[in-house]
Amino acid sequence: MTCEYNVQLCFARPMGWGGGELAEEAEALLRWLFAGATLDVERMEPEEGLDIVVARLNGLATWSTELQLLDWMDERMPEDWWIWIAGCKAEVIPKEDAGPCRIKKRRMA
């Protein structure tokens, strides 16, 4: 069954770490991982010597729980990126098929 997901990830990394900019690297990684999702990447003010980026994703997938989504991310995200995740919020919303062009939220009884 198709579900909508919303994911917010906060990345924090020492300023100047590596060769690139954190926001650009995080955006490239998330576009690869969540191909087709809506992605918004926001650079935050550096704090205590850290570059901080918040990424918000929204899309459709077949996960039915937040745990399934996080397990999927765990299997696919490069291991060296996990140390930069400072926070994660995930929500999976079950949907009901409403015809060939529409999807609506499933009413929970």
Biopython code that builds the backbone (N, CA, C, O; Angstrom):
import numpy as np
from Bio.PDB.StructureBuilder import StructureBuilder

atoms = [
    (1, "MET", "N", (0.843, -1.172, 0.000)),
    (1, "MET", "CA", (0.000, 0.000, 0.000)),
    (1, "MET", "C", (0.895, 1.245, 0.000)),
    (1, "MET", "O", (1.956, 1.264, 0.623)),
    (2, "THR", "N", (0.456, 2.248, -0.689)),
    (2, "THR", "CA", (1.199, 3.503, -0.755)),
    (2, "THR", "C", (0.955, 4.331, 0.504)),
    (2, "THR", "O", (-0.175, 4.456, 0.976)),
    (3, "CYS", "N", (2.034, 4.890, 1.032)),
    (3, "CYS", "CA", (1.956, 5.771, 2.190)),
    (3, "CYS", "C", (2.727, 7.045, 1.889)),
    (3, "CYS", "O", (3.677, 7.048, 1.106)),
    (4, "GLU", "N", (2.305, 8.115, 2.519)),
    (4, "GLU", "CA", (3.045, 9.372, 2.427)),
    (4, "GLU", "C", (4.044, 9.403, 3.581)),
    (4, "GLU", "O", (3.751, 8.921, 4.675)),
    (5, "TYR", "N", (5.212, 9.965, 3.336)),
    (5, "TYR", "CA", (6.178, 10.101, 4.416)),
    (5, "TYR", "C", (6.674, 11.535, 4.499)),
    (5, "TYR", "O", (6.768, 12.248, 3.499)),
    (6, "ASN", "N", (6.985, 11.929, 5.716)),
    (6, "ASN", "CA", (7.628, 13.210, 6.008)),
    (6, "ASN", "C", (8.843, 12.890, 6.865)),
    (6, "ASN", "O", (8.723, 12.238, 7.902)),
    (7, "VAL", "N", (9.991, 13.341, 6.440)),
    (7, "VAL", "CA", (11.225, 13.104, 7.187)),
    (7, "VAL", "C", (11.935, 14.439, 7.367)),
    (7, "VAL", "O", (12.060, 15.223, 6.426)),
    (8, "GLN", "N", (12.393, 14.683, 8.572)),
    (8, "GLN", "CA", (13.240, 15.846, 8.845)),
    (8, "GLN", "C", (14.544, 15.319, 9.431)),
    (8, "GLN", "O", (14.543, 14.555, 10.396)),
    (9, "LEU", "N", (15.646, 15.736, 8.836)),
    (9, "LEU", "CA", (16.963, 15.327, 9.308)),
    (9, "LEU", "C", (17.779, 16.567, 9.623)),
    (9, "LEU", "O", (17.786, 17.528, 8.854)),
    (10, "CYS", "N", (18.457, 16.543, 10.740)),
    (10, "CYS", "CA", (19.368, 17.625, 11.100)),
    (10, "CYS", "C", (20.783, 17.061, 11.054)),
    (10, "CYS", "O", (21.099, 16.085, 11.735)),
    (11, "PHE", "N", (21.627, 17.688, 10.245)),
    (11, "PHE", "CA", (23.030, 17.295, 10.139)),
    (11, "PHE", "C", (23.881, 18.367, 10.806)),
    (11, "PHE", "O", (23.646, 19.560, 10.615)),
    (12, "ALA", "N", (24.867, 17.944, 11.584)),
    (12, "ALA", "CA", (25.814, 18.871, 12.208)),
    (12, "ALA", "C", (27.216, 18.299, 12.020)),
    (12, "ALA", "O", (27.473, 17.130, 12.310)),
    (13, "ARG", "N", (28.116, 19.148, 11.527)),
    (13, "ARG", "CA", (29.478, 18.701, 11.222)),
    (13, "ARG", "C", (30.438, 19.851, 11.503)),
    (13, "ARG", "O", (30.089, 21.008, 11.271)),
    (14, "PRO", "N", (31.646, 19.557, 11.999)),
    (14, "PRO", "CA", (32.606, 20.640, 12.250)),
    (14, "PRO", "C", (32.822, 21.480, 10.991)),
    (14, "PRO", "O", (32.930, 20.950, 9.886)),
    (15, "MET", "N", (32.880, 22.778, 11.177)),
    (15, "MET", "CA", (33.077, 23.688, 10.044)),
    (15, "MET", "C", (34.388, 23.352, 9.341)),
    (15, "MET", "O", (35.409, 23.109, 9.985)),
    (16, "GLY", "N", (34.342, 23.344, 8.006)),
    (16, "GLY", "CA", (35.531, 23.077, 7.217)),
    (16, "GLY", "C", (35.889, 21.607, 7.084)),
    (16, "GLY", "O", (36.900, 21.278, 6.465)),
    (17, "TRP", "N", (35.090, 20.722, 7.645)),
    (17, "TRP", "CA", (35.368, 19.287, 7.558)),
    (17, "TRP", "C", (35.191, 18.822, 6.117)),
    (17, "TRP", "O", (34.193, 19.158, 5.478)),
    (18, "GLY", "N", (36.126, 18.071, 5.610)),
    (18, "GLY", "CA", (36.026, 17.574, 4.242)),
    (18, "GLY", "C", (36.235, 18.703, 3.248)),
    (18, "GLY", "O", (36.579, 19.825, 3.619)),
    (19, "GLY", "N", (36.023, 18.390, 1.998)),
    (19, "GLY", "CA", (36.296, 19.370, 0.959)),
    (19, "GLY", "C", (35.107, 20.193, 0.531)),
    (19, "GLY", "O", (35.281, 21.264, -0.051)),
    (20, "GLY", "N", (33.888, 19.722, 0.803)),
    (20, "GLY", "CA", (32.711, 20.408, 0.286)),
    (20, "GLY", "C", (31.880, 21.061, 1.366)),
    (20, "GLY", "O", (32.203, 21.021, 2.554)),
    (21, "GLU", "N", (30.804, 21.659, 0.912)),
    (21, "GLU", "CA", (29.867, 22.318, 1.816)),
    (21, "GLU", "C", (28.826, 21.301, 2.272)),
    (21, "GLU", "O", (28.299, 20.542, 1.459)),
    (22, "LEU", "N", (28.530, 21.285, 3.557)),
    (22, "LEU", "CA", (27.615, 20.307, 4.137)),
    (22, "LEU", "C", (26.255, 20.322, 3.454)),
    (22, "LEU", "O", (25.719, 19.260, 3.138)),
    (23, "ALA", "N", (25.687, 21.493, 3.221)),
    (23, "ALA", "CA", (24.349, 21.580, 2.620)),
    (23, "ALA", "C", (24.328, 20.936, 1.237)),
    (23, "ALA", "O", (23.398, 20.197, 0.913)),
    (24, "GLU", "N", (25.331, 21.206, 0.428)),
    (24, "GLU", "CA", (25.378, 20.641, -0.924)),
    (24, "GLU", "C", (25.573, 19.134, -0.885)),
    (24, "GLU", "O", (24.945, 18.408, -1.656)),
    (25, "GLU", "N", (26.434, 18.657, 0.004)),
    (25, "GLU", "CA", (26.675, 17.219, 0.115)),
    (25, "GLU", "C", (25.436, 16.490, 0.630)),
    (25, "GLU", "O", (25.087, 15.424, 0.123)),
    (26, "ALA", "N", (24.770, 17.063, 1.639)),
    (26, "ALA", "CA", (23.558, 16.444, 2.184)),
    (26, "ALA", "C", (22.456, 16.414, 1.134)),
    (26, "ALA", "O", (21.747, 15.415, 1.005)),
    (27, "GLU", "N", (22.306, 17.504, 0.380)),
    (27, "GLU", "CA", (21.282, 17.545, -0.662)),
    (27, "GLU", "C", (21.539, 16.484, -1.723)),
    (27, "GLU", "O", (20.607, 15.799, -2.143)),
    (28, "ALA", "N", (22.773, 16.335, -2.161)),
    (28, "ALA", "CA", (23.106, 15.323, -3.170)),
    (28, "ALA", "C", (22.815, 13.920, -2.646)),
    (28, "ALA", "O", (22.255, 13.091, -3.365)),
    (29, "LEU", "N", (23.191, 13.652, -1.403)),
    (29, "LEU", "CA", (22.938, 12.340, -0.808)),
    (29, "LEU", "C", (21.442, 12.049, -0.731)),
    (29, "LEU", "O", (20.996, 10.968, -1.114)),
    (30, "LEU", "N", (20.667, 13.016, -0.234)),
    (30, "LEU", "CA", (19.233, 12.793, -0.044)),
    (30, "LEU", "C", (18.488, 12.710, -1.369)),
    (30, "LEU", "O", (17.512, 11.965, -1.467)),
    (31, "ARG", "N", (18.910, 13.443, -2.386)),
    (31, "ARG", "CA", (18.286, 13.312, -3.713)),
    (31, "ARG", "C", (18.538, 11.921, -4.286)),
    (31, "ARG", "O", (17.687, 11.366, -4.981)),
    (32, "TRP", "N", (19.708, 11.361, -3.994)),
    (32, "TRP", "CA", (20.017, 10.004, -4.445)),
    (32, "TRP", "C", (19.203, 8.974, -3.655)),
    (32, "TRP", "O", (18.636, 8.052, -4.242)),
    (33, "LEU", "N", (19.142, 9.128, -2.318)),
    (33, "LEU", "CA", (18.414, 8.175, -1.478)),
    (33, "LEU", "C", (16.909, 8.232, -1.708)),
    (33, "LEU", "O", (16.259, 7.195, -1.838)),
    (34, "PHE", "N", (16.360, 9.433, -1.757)),
    (34, "PHE", "CA", (14.918, 9.634, -1.845)),
    (34, "PHE", "C", (14.557, 10.219, -3.211)),
    (34, "PHE", "O", (13.927, 11.273, -3.296)),
    (35, "ALA", "N", (14.958, 9.535, -4.266)),
    (35, "ALA", "CA", (14.688, 10.010, -5.632)),
    (35, "ALA", "C", (13.185, 10.232, -5.808)),
    (35, "ALA", "O", (12.381, 9.362, -5.473)),
    (36, "GLY", "N", (12.817, 11.386, -6.329)),
    (36, "GLY", "CA", (11.415, 11.709, -6.572)),
    (36, "GLY", "C", (10.729, 12.422, -5.422)),
    (36, "GLY", "O", (9.613, 12.915, -5.584)),
    (37, "ALA", "N", (11.369, 12.487, -4.267)),
    (37, "ALA", "CA", (10.762, 13.161, -3.116)),
    (37, "ALA", "C", (10.928, 14.669, -3.242)),
    (37, "ALA", "O", (11.831, 15.158, -3.921)),
    (38, "THR", "N", (10.044, 15.390, -2.578)),
    (38, "THR", "CA", (10.211, 16.829, -2.442)),
    (38, "THR", "C", (11.256, 17.044, -1.353)),
    (38, "THR", "O", (11.155, 16.468, -0.269)),
    (39, "LEU", "N", (12.249, 17.865, -1.637)),
    (39, "LEU", "CA", (13.348, 18.074, -0.700)),
    (39, "LEU", "C", (13.588, 19.564, -0.499)),
    (39, "LEU", "O", (13.692, 20.327, -1.459)),
    (40, "ASP", "N", (13.674, 19.962, 0.764)),
    (40, "ASP", "CA", (14.018, 21.338, 1.119)),
    (40, "ASP", "C", (15.202, 21.272, 2.075)),
    (40, "ASP", "O", (15.122, 20.640, 3.129)),
    (41, "VAL", "N", (16.295, 21.921, 1.707)),
    (41, "VAL", "CA", (17.496, 21.932, 2.542)),
    (41, "VAL", "C", (17.719, 23.356, 3.043)),
    (41, "VAL", "O", (17.810, 24.296, 2.253)),
    (42, "GLU", "N", (17.807, 23.500, 4.351)),
    (42, "GLU", "CA", (17.973, 24.824, 4.957)),
    (42, "GLU", "C", (19.289, 24.887, 5.731)),
    (42, "GLU", "O", (19.542, 24.082, 6.628)),
    (43, "ARG", "N", (20.108, 25.849, 5.366)),
    (43, "ARG", "CA", (21.358, 26.093, 6.101)),
    (43, "ARG", "C", (21.016, 26.909, 7.349)),
    (43, "ARG", "O", (20.347, 27.939, 7.267)),
    (44, "MET", "N", (21.473, 26.447, 8.472)),
    (44, "MET", "CA", (21.260, 27.169, 9.722)),
    (44, "MET", "C", (22.529, 27.957, 10.041)),
    (44, "MET", "O", (23.580, 27.718, 9.447)),
    (45, "GLU", "N", (22.424, 28.887, 10.973)),
    (45, "GLU", "CA", (23.598, 29.644, 11.412)),
    (45, "GLU", "C", (24.576, 28.682, 12.087)),
    (45, "GLU", "O", (24.164, 27.847, 12.893)),
    (46, "PRO", "N", (25.870, 28.791, 11.763)),
    (46, "PRO", "CA", (26.851, 27.945, 12.460)),
    (46, "PRO", "C", (26.756, 28.166, 13.968)),
    (46, "PRO", "O", (26.511, 29.278, 14.437)),
    (47, "GLU", "N", (26.954, 27.089, 14.706)),
    (47, "GLU", "CA", (26.834, 27.160, 16.157)),
    (47, "GLU", "C", (27.942, 26.327, 16.790)),
    (47, "GLU", "O", (28.109, 25.155, 16.453)),
    (48, "GLU", "N", (28.687, 26.918, 17.692)),
    (48, "GLU", "CA", (29.762, 26.233, 18.413)),
    (48, "GLU", "C", (30.724, 25.521, 17.462)),
    (48, "GLU", "O", (31.155, 24.400, 17.731)),
    (49, "GLY", "N", (31.058, 26.180, 16.348)),
    (49, "GLY", "CA", (32.010, 25.621, 15.400)),
    (49, "GLY", "C", (31.455, 24.533, 14.501)),
    (49, "GLY", "O", (32.215, 23.802, 13.866)),
    (50, "LEU", "N", (30.125, 24.417, 14.441)),
    (50, "LEU", "CA", (29.490, 23.381, 13.626)),
    (50, "LEU", "C", (28.691, 23.993, 12.486)),
    (50, "LEU", "O", (27.992, 24.989, 12.670)),
    (51, "ASP", "N", (28.799, 23.386, 11.299)),
    (51, "ASP", "CA", (27.871, 23.678, 10.208)),
    (51, "ASP", "C", (26.615, 22.875, 10.497)),
    (51, "ASP", "O", (26.698, 21.698, 10.846)),
    (52, "ILE", "N", (25.454, 23.499, 10.355)),
    (52, "ILE", "CA", (24.185, 22.831, 10.654)),
    (52, "ILE", "C", (23.261, 22.975, 9.457)),
    (52, "ILE", "O", (23.096, 24.061, 8.902)),
    (53, "VAL", "N", (22.660, 21.848, 9.071)),
    (53, "VAL", "CA", (21.737, 21.807, 7.941)),
    (53, "VAL", "C", (20.509, 21.014, 8.364)),
    (53, "VAL", "O", (20.629, 19.955, 8.981)),
    (54, "VAL", "N", (19.328, 21.526, 8.032)),
    (54, "VAL", "CA", (18.083, 20.802, 8.268)),
    (54, "VAL", "C", (17.482, 20.475, 6.908)),
    (54, "VAL", "O", (17.290, 21.358, 6.072)),
    (55, "ALA", "N", (17.188, 19.196, 6.698)),
    (55, "ALA", "CA", (16.596, 18.736, 5.439)),
    (55, "ALA", "C", (15.198, 18.202, 5.722)),
    (55, "ALA", "O", (14.986, 17.440, 6.665)),
    (56, "ARG", "N", (14.242, 18.620, 4.881)),
    (56, "ARG", "CA", (12.856, 18.159, 5.002)),
    (56, "ARG", "C", (12.480, 17.444, 3.714)),
    (56, "ARG", "O", (12.643, 17.986, 2.621)),
    (57, "LEU", "N", (11.974, 16.221, 3.853)),
    (57, "LEU", "CA", (11.597, 15.412, 2.699)),
    (57, "LEU", "C", (10.135, 15.017, 2.805)),
    (57, "LEU", "O", (9.612, 14.805, 3.899)),
    (58, "ASN", "N", (9.486, 14.922, 1.658)),
    (58, "ASN", "CA", (8.099, 14.470, 1.586)),
    (58, "ASN", "C", (7.942, 13.680, 0.304)),
    (58, "ASN", "O", (8.418, 14.093, -0.754)),
    (59, "GLY", "N", (7.268, 12.532, 0.402)),
    (59, "GLY", "CA", (7.050, 11.729, -0.792)),
    (59, "GLY", "C", (6.107, 10.573, -0.515)),
    (59, "GLY", "O", (5.493, 10.486, 0.548)),
    (60, "LEU", "N", (6.008, 9.690, -1.493)),
    (60, "LEU", "CA", (5.178, 8.497, -1.386)),
    (60, "LEU", "C", (6.071, 7.269, -1.467)),
    (60, "LEU", "O", (7.039, 7.247, -2.227)),
    (61, "ALA", "N", (5.745, 6.252, -0.686)),
    (61, "ALA", "CA", (6.513, 5.006, -0.692)),
    (61, "ALA", "C", (5.628, 3.885, -0.155)),
    (61, "ALA", "O", (4.457, 4.100, 0.157)),
    (62, "THR", "N", (6.197, 2.699, -0.051)),
    (62, "THR", "CA", (5.421, 1.549, 0.412)),
    (62, "THR", "C", (5.666, 1.216, 1.879)),
    (62, "THR", "O", (5.155, 0.208, 2.368)),
    (63, "TRP", "N", (6.432, 2.032, 2.590)),
    (63, "TRP", "CA", (6.620, 1.775, 4.015)),
    (63, "TRP", "C", (5.288, 1.973, 4.725)),
    (63, "TRP", "O", (4.510, 2.858, 4.371)),
    (64, "SER", "N", (5.035, 1.146, 5.726)),
    (64, "SER", "CA", (3.791, 1.325, 6.470)),
    (64, "SER", "C", (4.037, 1.842, 7.888)),
    (64, "SER", "O", (3.094, 2.206, 8.591)),
    (65, "THR", "N", (5.300, 1.874, 8.307)),
    (65, "THR", "CA", (5.627, 2.391, 9.638)),
    (65, "THR", "C", (6.912, 3.216, 9.577)),
    (65, "THR", "O", (7.696, 3.116, 8.633)),
    (66, "GLU", "N", (7.097, 4.017, 10.591)),
    (66, "GLU", "CA", (8.319, 4.805, 10.696)),
    (66, "GLU", "C", (9.534, 3.899, 10.848)),
    (66, "GLU", "O", (10.606, 4.203, 10.326)),
    (67, "LEU", "N", (9.370, 2.779, 11.566)),
    (67, "LEU", "CA", (10.479, 1.844, 11.752)),
    (67, "LEU", "C", (10.944, 1.266, 10.419)),
    (67, "LEU", "O", (12.146, 1.127, 10.193)),
    (68, "GLN", "N", (10.011, 0.929, 9.537)),
    (68, "GLN", "CA", (10.384, 0.430, 8.209)),
    (68, "GLN", "C", (11.169, 1.484, 7.435)),
    (68, "GLN", "O", (12.159, 1.160, 6.778)),
    (69, "LEU", "N", (10.742, 2.723, 7.505)),
    (69, "LEU", "CA", (11.449, 3.805, 6.824)),
    (69, "LEU", "C", (12.862, 3.952, 7.372)),
    (69, "LEU", "O", (13.813, 4.067, 6.599)),
    (70, "LEU", "N", (13.015, 3.950, 8.693)),
    (70, "LEU", "CA", (14.337, 4.097, 9.301)),
    (70, "LEU", "C", (15.231, 2.899, 9.001)),
    (70, "LEU", "O", (16.431, 3.067, 8.787)),
    (71, "ASP", "N", (14.666, 1.693, 8.981)),
    (71, "ASP", "CA", (15.443, 0.507, 8.598)),
    (71, "ASP", "C", (15.926, 0.630, 7.160)),
    (71, "ASP", "O", (17.067, 0.285, 6.854)),
    (72, "TRP", "N", (15.060, 1.123, 6.276)),
    (72, "TRP", "CA", (15.426, 1.322, 4.870)),
    (72, "TRP", "C", (16.579, 2.316, 4.770)),
    (72, "TRP", "O", (17.538, 2.089, 4.032)),
    (73, "MET", "N", (16.483, 3.420, 5.513)),
    (73, "MET", "CA", (17.566, 4.411, 5.515)),
    (73, "MET", "C", (18.859, 3.801, 6.050)),
    (73, "MET", "O", (19.936, 4.050, 5.510)),
    (74, "ASP", "N", (18.752, 3.008, 7.103)),
    (74, "ASP", "CA", (19.927, 2.393, 7.714)),
    (74, "ASP", "C", (20.663, 1.489, 6.725)),
    (74, "ASP", "O", (21.893, 1.434, 6.722)),
    (75, "GLU", "N", (19.912, 0.789, 5.896)),
    (75, "GLU", "CA", (20.510, -0.117, 4.913)),
    (75, "GLU", "C", (21.185, 0.633, 3.773)),
    (75, "GLU", "O", (22.151, 0.130, 3.199)),
    (76, "ARG", "N", (20.704, 1.819, 3.431)),
    (76, "ARG", "CA", (21.166, 2.513, 2.229)),
    (76, "ARG", "C", (22.081, 3.707, 2.461)),
    (76, "ARG", "O", (22.915, 4.026, 1.613)),
    (77, "MET", "N", (21.932, 4.364, 3.594)),
    (77, "MET", "CA", (22.745, 5.559, 3.830)),
    (77, "MET", "C", (24.189, 5.145, 4.114)),
    (77, "MET", "O", (24.428, 4.238, 4.912)),
    (78, "PRO", "N", (25.145, 5.800, 3.470)),
    (78, "PRO", "CA", (26.548, 5.483, 3.751)),
    (78, "PRO", "C", (26.846, 5.624, 5.245)),
    (78, "PRO", "O", (26.401, 6.563, 5.903)),
    (79, "GLU", "N", (27.602, 4.674, 5.747)),
    (79, "GLU", "CA", (27.864, 4.612, 7.183)),
    (79, "GLU", "C", (28.496, 5.889, 7.735)),
    (79, "GLU", "O", (28.183, 6.305, 8.850)),
    (80, "ASP", "N", (29.383, 6.512, 6.956)),
    (80, "ASP", "CA", (30.057, 7.709, 7.464)),
    (80, "ASP", "C", (29.117, 8.903, 7.626)),
    (80, "ASP", "O", (29.484, 9.883, 8.274)),
    (81, "TRP", "N", (27.918, 8.843, 7.055)),
    (81, "TRP", "CA", (26.959, 9.943, 7.223)),
    (81, "TRP", "C", (26.220, 9.865, 8.548)),
    (81, "TRP", "O", (25.751, 10.891, 9.040)),
    (82, "TRP", "N", (26.101, 8.696, 9.136)),
    (82, "TRP", "CA", (25.335, 8.558, 10.371)),
    (82, "TRP", "C", (25.922, 9.382, 11.516)),
    (82, "TRP", "O", (25.184, 9.820, 12.399)),
    (83, "ILE", "N", (27.239, 9.599, 11.513)),
    (83, "ILE", "CA", (27.828, 10.366, 12.621)),
    (83, "ILE", "C", (27.460, 11.843, 12.557)),
    (83, "ILE", "O", (27.593, 12.554, 13.553)),
    (84, "TRP", "N", (26.997, 12.317, 11.395)),
    (84, "TRP", "CA", (26.649, 13.737, 11.257)),
    (84, "TRP", "C", (25.168, 14.008, 11.535)),
    (84, "TRP", "O", (24.753, 15.166, 11.580)),
    (85, "ILE", "N", (24.374, 12.961, 11.720)),
    (85, "ILE", "CA", (22.947, 13.172, 11.998)),
    (85, "ILE", "C", (22.782, 13.559, 13.466)),
    (85, "ILE", "O", (23.091, 12.782, 14.370)),
    (86, "ALA", "N", (22.292, 14.772, 13.680)),
    (86, "ALA", "CA", (22.085, 15.277, 15.035)),
    (86, "ALA", "C", (20.636, 15.104, 15.479)),
    (86, "ALA", "O", (20.337, 15.200, 16.669)),
    (87, "GLY", "N", (19.735, 14.850, 14.530)),
    (87, "GLY", "CA", (18.334, 14.668, 14.863)),
    (87, "GLY", "C", (17.566, 14.126, 13.677)),
    (87, "GLY", "O", (17.916, 14.368, 12.522)),
    (88, "CYS", "N", (16.507, 13.387, 13.984)),
    (88, "CYS", "CA", (15.680, 12.794, 12.930)),
    (88, "CYS", "C", (14.236, 12.729, 13.420)),
    (88, "CYS", "O", (13.962, 12.325, 14.550)),
    (89, "LYS", "N", (13.331, 13.133, 12.550)),
    (89, "LYS", "CA", (11.903, 13.018, 12.835)),
    (89, "LYS", "C", (11.274, 12.399, 11.596)),
    (89, "LYS", "O", (11.444, 12.912, 10.490)),
    (90, "ALA", "N", (10.554, 11.306, 11.773)),
    (90, "ALA", "CA", (9.954, 10.608, 10.639)),
    (90, "ALA", "C", (8.482, 10.333, 10.920)),
    (90, "ALA", "O", (8.095, 10.000, 12.040)),
    (91, "GLU", "N", (7.680, 10.482, 9.880)),
    (91, "GLU", "CA", (6.242, 10.228, 9.977)),
    (91, "GLU", "C", (5.805, 9.512, 8.707)),
    (91, "GLU", "O", (6.113, 9.951, 7.599)),
    (92, "VAL", "N", (5.081, 8.403, 8.877)),
    (92, "VAL", "CA", (4.519, 7.665, 7.750)),
    (92, "VAL", "C", (2.999, 7.708, 7.897)),
    (92, "VAL", "O", (2.450, 7.332, 8.932)),
    (93, "ILE", "N", (2.330, 8.177, 6.837)),
    (93, "ILE", "CA", (0.883, 8.372, 6.873)),
    (93, "ILE", "C", (0.236, 7.420, 5.877)),
    (93, "ILE", "O", (0.421, 7.580, 4.671)),
    (94, "PRO", "N", (-0.527, 6.419, 6.359)),
    (94, "PRO", "CA", (-1.197, 5.497, 5.437)),
    (94, "PRO", "C", (-2.166, 6.247, 4.525)),
    (94, "PRO", "O", (-2.838, 7.186, 4.951)),
    (95, "LYS", "N", (-2.227, 5.819, 3.268)),
    (95, "LYS", "CA", (-3.118, 6.427, 2.278)),
    (95, "LYS", "C", (-4.049, 5.360, 1.728)),
    (95, "LYS", "O", (-3.781, 4.162, 1.810)),
    (96, "GLU", "N", (-5.128, 5.825, 1.177)),
    (96, "GLU", "CA", (-6.130, 4.948, 0.580)),
    (96, "GLU", "C", (-6.249, 5.331, -0.884)),
    (96, "GLU", "O", (-6.297, 6.514, -1.219)),
    (97, "ASP", "N", (-6.297, 4.345, -1.744)),
    (97, "ASP", "CA", (-6.434, 4.623, -3.175)),
    (97, "ASP", "C", (-7.798, 5.253, -3.419)),
    (97, "ASP", "O", (-8.822, 4.734, -2.974)),
    (98, "ALA", "N", (-7.804, 6.371, -4.126)),
    (98, "ALA", "CA", (-9.055, 7.081, -4.406)),
    (98, "ALA", "C", (-9.226, 7.267, -5.905)),
    (98, "ALA", "O", (-9.797, 8.263, -6.348)),
    (99, "GLY", "N", (-8.737, 6.318, -6.683)),
    (99, "GLY", "CA", (-8.845, 6.425, -8.134)),
    (99, "GLY", "C", (-7.483, 6.536, -8.779)),
    (99, "GLY", "O", (-6.467, 6.567, -8.084)),
    (100, "PRO", "N", (-7.449, 6.597, -10.099)),
    (100, "PRO", "CA", (-6.173, 6.571, -10.803)),
    (100, "PRO", "C", (-5.310, 7.815, -10.609)),
    (100, "PRO", "O", (-4.099, 7.747, -10.819)),
    (101, "CYS", "N", (-5.881, 8.925, -10.223)),
    (101, "CYS", "CA", (-5.103, 10.168, -10.128)),
    (101, "CYS", "C", (-5.106, 10.775, -8.735)),
    (101, "CYS", "O", (-4.536, 11.847, -8.535)),
    (102, "ARG", "N", (-5.733, 10.118, -7.772)),
    (102, "ARG", "CA", (-5.860, 10.729, -6.452)),
    (102, "ARG", "C", (-5.506, 9.726, -5.360)),
    (102, "ARG", "O", (-5.768, 8.529, -5.486)),
    (103, "ILE", "N", (-4.926, 10.220, -4.322)),
    (103, "ILE", "CA", (-4.680, 9.434, -3.121)),
    (103, "ILE", "C", (-5.157, 10.282, -1.959)),
    (103, "ILE", "O", (-4.902, 11.485, -1.915)),
    (104, "LYS", "N", (-5.842, 9.666, -1.026)),
    (104, "LYS", "CA", (-6.306, 10.420, 0.133)),
    (104, "LYS", "C", (-5.898, 9.702, 1.410)),
    (104, "LYS", "O", (-5.544, 8.523, 1.386)),
    (105, "LYS", "N", (-5.952, 10.416, 2.518)),
    (105, "LYS", "CA", (-5.601, 9.825, 3.801)),
    (105, "LYS", "C", (-6.628, 8.769, 4.161)),
    (105, "LYS", "O", (-7.828, 8.946, 3.951)),
    (106, "ARG", "N", (-6.127, 7.658, 4.711)),
    (106, "ARG", "CA", (-7.030, 6.618, 5.158)),
    (106, "ARG", "C", (-7.572, 7.011, 6.522)),
    (106, "ARG", "O", (-6.818, 7.444, 7.393)),
    (107, "ARG", "N", (-8.848, 6.865, 6.703)),
    (107, "ARG", "CA", (-9.456, 7.183, 7.996)),
    (107, "ARG", "C", (-9.201, 6.030, 8.949)),
    (107, "ARG", "O", (-9.508, 4.875, 8.657)),
    (108, "MET", "N", (-8.641, 6.368, 10.079)),
    (108, "MET", "CA", (-8.373, 5.360, 11.098)),
    (108, "MET", "C", (-9.572, 5.311, 12.032)),
    (108, "MET", "O", (-10.015, 6.345, 12.533)),
    (109, "ALA", "N", (-10.097, 4.115, 12.269)),
    (109, "ALA", "CA", (-11.281, 3.963, 13.118)),
    (109, "ALA", "C", (-10.913, 3.835, 14.563)),
    (109, "ALA", "O", (-11.792, 3.700, 15.414)),
]
sb = StructureBuilder()
sb.init_structure("model")
sb.init_model(0)
sb.init_chain("A")
sb.init_seg("    ")
for serial, (resi, resn, name, xyz) in enumerate(atoms, 1):
    if name == "N":
        sb.init_residue(resn, " ", resi, " ")
    sb.init_atom(name, np.array(xyz, "f"), 0.0, 1.0, " ", f" {name:<3s}", serial, name[0])
structure = sb.get_structure()
